Amino acid sequence: MSNSDAFYFYLYVTFILFMRSNQVTIKDIARELGISPSTVSRALKDHPDISIQTKKSVNQLAKSLSYQPNAIALSLKHSKSFTIGIIIPETVHYFFSTVISGIEDVAYDAGYKVMICQSNERYDRELANSQMLYSNRVDGLLVSLAKETQNYDHLKFFLNNNIPVVFFDRGVDAFPCDRVLIDDYRAAYSATEYLINHGHKNLIHLAATHNLQIGIDRCKGFSDALKAHGIEQLPNNIFQADKFDSAYSVVEGLIKEKNLPDGIFAVNDLTALGAMMALKKHNIRIPEEVGIVGFGDGREAILTDPALTTIDQNGYEMGKVAAKLLLERIESDAEFFEPELKIIDTNLVVRGSTR
């Protein structure tokens, strides 16, 4: 796009936003009647699930307020680039590559191209990625949040401009958009319980930062499993270590302090591998002396000796579901929709790192 084209496109978008700000919207009608915008939308379309009285109230108010569907916004919506954007935290995790595979298979089958960005777990990179994707006129955005991200204005900007956003793997309850997640709490609980049931009683958790909901949920699953089995929750059995190097340092420190646990639940597979490397350096047998469970079921999980017991997050399925949901939003004529939460099943893959 030339500079002059970009300038006129900017003016066009600014004009549209100005026009929209002076028009009565579905949200205005919903606020006046004390009902949800999705109910208003369905009532205006004579949906059979909406009562006759509600339809009557909505249509009367819409007429009195001179409500008209935003034809300009709808025409823009259907003037699509047939491109969707993806922002992932890191490409180093095999899990995210499987998610991308699922997204691409669905997107390409539907005639859409995919633009992939990496935040490197940094908020500033995520912000820059989102701005670049918007400038390239993506029709929708799939995001797995960076660890540093606590401000979501850059993502709200997409929603405010009729560009749907779907979170996958990592999301926040407070942000009003669709999410495709796993039950991190239940998966962590089952992994910890497996260690306990197979004779590992003195456990530690190598945890993610609590800036992320997945870190909170996996930590709570670990703690609640200990509590349910009558194992004392100690203040020093949870360590913030969600990378290979930090896990290696923590476990080596525990070995030197002669305070080694007999079981480790790691927040991801690379963290588990860091712990395994430290144990191997000191000739500590796995799983006879220390059992280890990871999270993610990446390719590296079967290349270790012993192979790693881990949680399979079904990344490919998550990518497919997230892409299908985003495309539904892109191709819908609805001005408003209630955000959905879709949960992807996980399963524990038992290998040689546990008894």
RAVEN-V936777 format. One record per run of one state. SS is the DSSP state (H for helix, E for strand, - for the rest). FROM is the first residue (numbers start at 1). TO is the last residue. Records with the same first field share a line. If there is no record, write none. Layout:
BEGIN
SS = FROM-TO ; FROM-TO
END
This chain:
BEGIN
- = 1-2 ; 22-25 ; 34-36 ; 45-51 ; 65-70 ; 79-82 ; 89-93 ; 110-112 ; 119-122 ; 136-139 ; 144-152 ; 161-163 ; 169-177 ; 183-183 ; 198-202 ; 208-212 ; 229-237 ; 241-243 ; 257-262 ; 267-268 ; 282-290 ; 297-298 ; 303-308 ; 313-314 ; 332-340 ; 345-346 ; 350-355
H = 3-21 ; 26-33 ; 37-44 ; 52-64 ; 71-78 ; 94-109 ; 123-135 ; 153-160 ; 184-197 ; 213-228 ; 244-256 ; 269-281 ; 299-302 ; 315-331
E = 83-88 ; 113-118 ; 140-143 ; 164-168 ; 178-182 ; 203-207 ; 238-240 ; 263-266 ; 291-296 ; 309-312 ; 341-344 ; 347-349
END
